[in-house]
Amino acid sequence: MPALITYRTPVQEDWVDYNGHLRDAYYLLIFSYATDALMERIGLDADARGQSGHSLFTLEAHINYLHEVKLGTEVWVQTQIIGFDKKRLHLYHSLHREGFGEALAASEQMLLHVDLAGPRSAAFGEGSVTRLQSLVAGQEDLPSPAFTGRIMQLPA
């Protein structure tokens, strides 16, 4: 399966800083929109969330800023499912642009499936599990993402 493209956008004028580069907060915004699109693919779209009262919450997100992204650049997010269990989803987003082979940024994320009535964690529904299994099976030939499992610390 080719990479799963979950979101595409040009970099907006109000997203750039005084250096003409994409502000750090907007990388997360772009990755967040990609997560929303992934939610739709696995059966957690707005209608399903309204009917079930379930959604995904982000537990942890790591972002690696790898290359400059400038105003007007058309970027897209490729998403890879690293794994999931009955309540959690571990995913990897990478940001790309035309004509540049490397990722511009990467975000490893851990999400939790939640019953909003609690709120409390809840098992994924059958439909979401089936869709996630299909995505994982379609991505098994993809290489392991480069920026996963990293720890941030100064050398001793």
QUIZI-V746488 format. One record per pair of residues at least 12 apart in sequence whose ideal C-beta (glycine too) atoms are under 10 Angstrom apart, sorted by the first residue. I is the first residue (numbers start at 1). GAP is how many residues later the second one is. Records with the same first field share a line. If there is no record, write none. Layout:
# QUIZI-V746488
I = GAP  GAP
This chain:
# QUIZI-V746488
1 = 133  134  136  137  138  139  140  141
2 = 76  136  137  140
3 = 73  74  75  76  77  91  93  136  139
4 = 30  33  34  37  73  74  75  76  77  131  134  135  138
5 = 29  32  71  72  73  74  91
6 = 25  27  28  29  30  31  32  33  34  35  70  71  72  73  85  87
7 = 23  24  25  26  27  28  29  30  31  68  69  70  71  72  86  88
8 = 22  25  26  29  66  67  68  69  88
9 = 17  20  21  24  25  64  65  66  67  68
10 = 61  62  63  64  65
11 = 12  15  19  58  59  60  61  62  63  64  86
12 = 14  17  59  60
13 = 58  59
14 = 12  57
15 = 12  14  15  54  56
16 = 53  54  55  56  57
17 = 54
19 = 49  51
20 = 48  49  50  51  52
21 = 44  47  48  49  50
22 = 43  46  47  48  49  51  53  73  82  83
23 = 46
24 = 39  41  81
26 = 43
27 = 36  37  38  42  48  66  68  77  78  79  80
28 = 30  33  35  65  77  79  81
30 = 39  45  46  47  63  65  75  77
31 = 27  30  32  46  48  60  62  63  64  74  75  76  78
32 = 26  29  45  61  75  77
33 = 44  60
34 = 42  43  44  45  57  59  60  61  73  75
35 = 21  23  26  42  44  54  56  58  72  74  76
36 = 20
37 = 40  42
38 = 18  39  41  43  51  53  55  73  93  94  97
39 = 16  17  50  72  89
41 = 38  87  90  91  93  94
42 = 14  39  42  47  71  82  83  85  86  87  88  89  90  92  93
43 = 81  82  83  84  85  86  87  88  89
44 = 12  45  69  80  81  83  84  87
48 = 77  79  80
49 = 67
52 = 63  64  70  73  75  76
53 = 61  62  63  64  65  66  69
54 = 59  60  61  62  63  65  68  69  70  71  74
55 = 56  57  58  59  60  61  64  67
56 = 32  33  53  55  56  57  58  68  72
57 = 53  54  55  56  57  59  62  64
58 = 31  51  52  53  54
59 = 29  30  31  50  51  52  53  62
60 = 30  48  49  50  51  52
61 = 30  32  46  47  48  49  50
62 = 30  44  45  46  47  48  85  86  87  88  89  90
63 = 30  32  42  43  44  45  46  84
64 = 30  31  39  40  41  42  43  44  82  83  84  86
65 = 30  39  40  41
66 = 28  29  36  37  38  39  40  80  81
67 = 28  30  33  35  36  37  38
68 = 36
69 = 26  28  31  35  36
70 = 27
73 = 22  24  25  27  31
74 = 22  23  24
75 = 20  21  22  23  25  29  30
76 = 18  19  20  21  22
77 = 16  17  18  19  26  28  30
78 = 14  15  16  17  18  25  28  64  67
79 = 12  13  14  15  28  30  56  60
80 = 12  13  14  28  55  56  59  62  63  64  65  68
81 = 51  52  53  54  55  56  57  58  61
82 = 26  27  28  54  57  62  63  66  67
83 = 27  49  53
84 = 27  29  40  44  45  48  49  51  52
85 = 28  38  39
86 = 27  35  36  37  38  43
87 = 24  25  26  27  33  34  35  36  37
88 = 22  23  24  25  33  36
89 = 20  21  22  23  24  35  39  43
90 = 18  19  20  21  58
91 = 16  17  18  19  20  44  54  57
92 = 14  15  16  17  50  52  53  54  55  56
93 = 12  13  14  15  16  52
94 = 12  13  14  51  52  53
95 = 12
102 = 44
103 = 42  43  44
105 = 42
106 = 39  40  41  42  44
107 = 38  40
108 = 37  39  40  41  42
113 = 12  15
